[in-house]
Amino acid sequence: MNEALIKQHIKQYKDGILKQVQQSTLLKYTGAPVIDEERLFFTLLPLFNGEEWEESQSNSAIAVTLIFSALAAHDLVKELNATTKEQQLQVLAGDYYSGKYYQLLASDKQLDLIQQLSDGVATISEQKTKFYDRQLYSFEELIQSIQLIESKSIEQLYDYYSFHEYVFVMKESLLLIALKKELEAYEQGGQPFYISKSSQLQANINLLQVEIEKVESLLKEEITNSELLQDQLKNIMLNKLMKSTLEKQLREG
């Protein structure tokens, strides 16, 4: 599948997701749900690689995206504390998106997938507490937590539809994207989610850069030599994953 068609699919899925959550009061006070296009790309990766993709897979992909939208809404409230009307509505927005994903899968009678995804959300929430509590975790443990938070629900989707062979590339890609975004935000004086809450990560920024380079090198080799991925898709993925590295190199001269 070429890049133009991939962009068209992503737009169609985003439009479909927004239709699922049209609620005037929530849209007025909280805006549209957070939909990460890079994560959506990897949610749909088997489709882009030519795998058989039916309506149930489409609905499940939308449901997984709604889970991440719900988690993003709840994270925002944790940052701001639910003391104003807008912030309290942000809580309701997260709950609303969660209810919609449940409703969507229930209508397809995918109760076993609902159970798996619900367990996954609990695991994600548990891992996120590592970035809020005061216990000491190793650098490696925090990196593993980031990867799980970024990819757990998609991994469960892949496993449910027997797309197991895509799991490694998806997980490593989402880890790389997340780490690059974190480091870039940190270097620009922003408040990246993981780094801003972890003294261990702040104390090991150089190690974070080393980790990014390691994952990037591993992924480049894995994608280039893959017998699973179509050549056109390989090029799109490599361009997507290496883009921020090239931009940084240009900025630094």
C-alpha positions in Angstrom: 0.0 0.0 0.0 1.4 3.4 -1.0 1.7 6.4 1.3 -1.2 8.3 -0.1 -3.6 5.4 0.4 -2.2 4.9 4.0 -2.9 8.6 4.8 -6.4 8.2 3.3 -7.1 5.1 5.5 -5.8 7.0 8.6 -8.1 9.9 7.9 -11.1 7.6 7.4 -10.4 5.9 10.7 -10.0 9.2 12.5 -13.3 10.4 11.1 -14.9 7.2 12.1 -13.6 7.5 15.7 -14.8 11.1 16.0 -18.3 10.0 14.9 -18.3 7.5 17.7 -17.8 10.2 20.3 -19.9 13.1 19.1 -21.2 14.7 22.4 -21.7 18.4 22.2 -21.0 19.3 25.9 -17.8 17.3 26.1 -16.6 18.6 22.7 -17.3 22.2 23.9 -15.4 21.9 27.1 -12.7 19.3 26.4 -12.3 19.4 22.6 -11.9 16.4 20.4 -10.3 13.2 21.8 -6.6 12.8 21.5 -5.9 10.5 18.5 -2.2 9.8 18.0 -1.8 9.2 14.2 1.5 7.4 14.6 0.0 5.0 17.1 -3.0 4.6 14.7 -0.6 3.8 11.9 0.8 0.8 13.9 -2.7 -0.2 15.0 -3.5 -0.6 11.3 -0.1 -2.0 10.3 -1.3 -5.5 9.2 -4.0 -3.8 7.0 -1.3 -1.7 5.4 0.8 -4.8 4.7 -2.1 -6.4 2.8 -3.5 -8.7 5.5 -7.2 -9.7 5.3 -9.1 -7.0 7.2 -12.8 -7.3 7.9 -15.3 -5.0 9.6 -14.7 -6.7 13.0 -11.0 -5.8 12.7 -11.9 -2.2 11.8 -14.2 -1.9 14.8 -11.6 -3.4 17.1 -9.0 -1.0 15.8 -11.3 1.9 16.5 -12.0 0.5 20.0 -8.3 0.3 20.8 -7.8 3.9 19.7 -10.7 5.0 21.9 -8.9 3.2 24.8 -5.8 5.4 24.3 -8.0 8.5 24.0 -9.6 7.6 27.3 -6.2 7.1 28.9 -5.0 10.5 27.5 -8.0 12.3 28.9 -7.5 10.8 32.4 -3.8 11.7 32.3 -4.7 15.3 31.6 -6.9 15.4 34.7 -4.1 13.9 36.8 -1.9 16.8 35.7 -4.5 19.5 36.4 -6.5 18.0 39.3 -10.3 17.8 38.8 -11.2 21.0 40.5 -12.9 23.0 37.7 -15.9 22.2 35.6 -13.7 21.7 32.5 -11.4 19.3 34.4 -14.3 17.4 35.8 -15.7 17.1 32.3 -12.3 15.8 31.2 -12.9 12.9 33.6 -16.3 12.3 32.1 -14.8 12.4 28.6 -12.3 9.7 29.5 -15.1 7.6 30.9 -17.2 8.3 27.9 -14.5 7.1 25.5 -14.1 4.0 27.6 -17.8 3.3 27.4 -17.8 3.7 23.7 -15.0 1.2 23.1 -16.9 -1.3 25.3 -20.2 -0.6 23.5 -18.5 -1.0 20.1 -17.0 -4.4 20.9 -20.2 -5.6 22.7 -22.2 -4.8 19.6 -19.9 -7.3 17.7 -20.2 -9.8 20.6 -16.5 -9.7 21.2 -16.8 -10.2 24.9 -13.5 -12.1 25.1 -11.6 -9.2 23.5 -13.3 -6.7 25.9 -12.0 -8.8 28.8 -8.5 -8.9 27.4 -8.4 -5.2 26.7 -9.9 -4.3 30.1 -7.1 -6.4 31.8 -4.6 -4.6 29.6 -5.9 -1.1 30.7 -5.5 -2.2 34.3 -1.9 -3.2 33.5 -1.2 0.1 31.7 -2.6 2.0 34.7 -0.4 0.0 37.1 2.7 0.7 35.0 1.9 4.5 34.9 2.0 4.6 38.7 5.8 4.1 38.4 6.0 7.6 37.1 3.9 9.1 40.0 5.1 7.3 43.1 8.4 7.8 44.9 9.8 4.3 44.7 13.1 3.8 43.0 13.0 1.9 39.7 15.9 1.0 37.5 16.4 2.7 34.1 15.6 -0.6 32.4 12.4 -1.0 34.3 11.2 2.4 33.3 12.0 1.8 29.6 10.0 -1.4 29.8 7.1 0.4 31.4 7.1 3.0 28.7 7.0 0.4 26.0 4.1 -1.4 27.7 2.1 1.8 28.2 2.5 2.8 24.6 1.7 -0.6 23.0 -0.1 -3.0 25.3 -3.6 -2.6 23.8 -2.3 -2.9 20.2 -0.4 -6.1 21.1 -3.6 -7.6 22.5 -5.4 -6.6 19.3 -2.6 -8.3 17.2 -2.7 -11.4 19.4 -6.5 -11.6 19.2 -6.4 -11.7 15.4 -3.3 -13.8 15.1 -1.0 -11.1 13.8 1.7 -12.2 16.2 4.5 -11.7 13.7 4.0 -7.9 13.7 4.3 -7.5 17.5 8.0 -7.0 17.8 8.3 -4.3 15.2 5.2 -2.5 16.5 6.4 -2.5 20.1 9.9 -1.3 19.3 8.6 1.4 16.9 6.2 2.8 19.4 8.9 2.8 22.1 11.3 4.6 19.8 8.7 7.2 18.8 7.8 7.8 22.5 11.4 8.2 23.6 12.2 10.6 20.8 9.2 12.8 21.6 10.1 12.7 25.3 13.7 13.7 24.7 12.8 16.4 22.2 10.3 18.0 24.6 12.8 17.8 27.4 15.5 19.5 25.4 13.1 22.3 24.4 12.2 22.9 28.0 8.8 21.3 27.9 7.1 18.9 30.3 7.3 15.4 28.7 5.1 12.9 30.5 7.6 10.3 31.5 10.8 12.4 32.1 9.1 15.1 34.1 7.9 12.6 36.6 11.0 10.4 36.9 14.2 11.6 38.7 15.9 8.4 37.3 15.2 9.4 33.7 16.2 13.0 34.4 19.5 11.7 35.9 20.1 9.5 32.9 19.3 11.6 29.9 22.5 10.4 28.2 21.4 6.8 28.7 18.1 7.8 27.2 19.9 9.0 24.0 21.9 5.7 24.0 18.7 3.7 24.3 17.1 5.6 21.4 20.2 4.9 19.2 20.1 1.2 20.2 16.4 0.8 19.4 16.7 2.8 16.2 19.6 0.6 15.0 17.8 -2.6 15.9 14.6 -1.5 14.1 16.4 -0.3 11.0 18.0 -3.7 10.6 14.7 -5.6 11.5 12.6 -3.7 9.0 15.2 -3.7 6.2 15.7 -7.5 6.5 12.0 -8.4 7.1 10.5 -11.0 4.9 7.1 -10.2 6.2 6.8 -6.5 5.3 6.2 -5.3 1.8 9.0 -3.2 0.3 6.9 -0.1 -0.1 5.7 -0.3 3.5 9.3 -0.8 4.7 10.4 2.5 3.1 7.4 4.3 4.7 8.2 2.9 8.1 11.9 3.7 7.9 11.1 7.3 6.8 8.6 7.7 9.6 10.9 6.3 12.3 14.1 8.0 11.3 12.5 11.4 10.4 13.0 13.1 13.8 16.6 11.9 13.9 17.3 13.6 10.6 15.5 16.8 11.6 17.6 16.9 14.8 20.8 16.4 12.9 19.9 19.3 10.6 19.1 21.6 13.5 22.4 20.8 15.1 24.3 21.3 11.9 
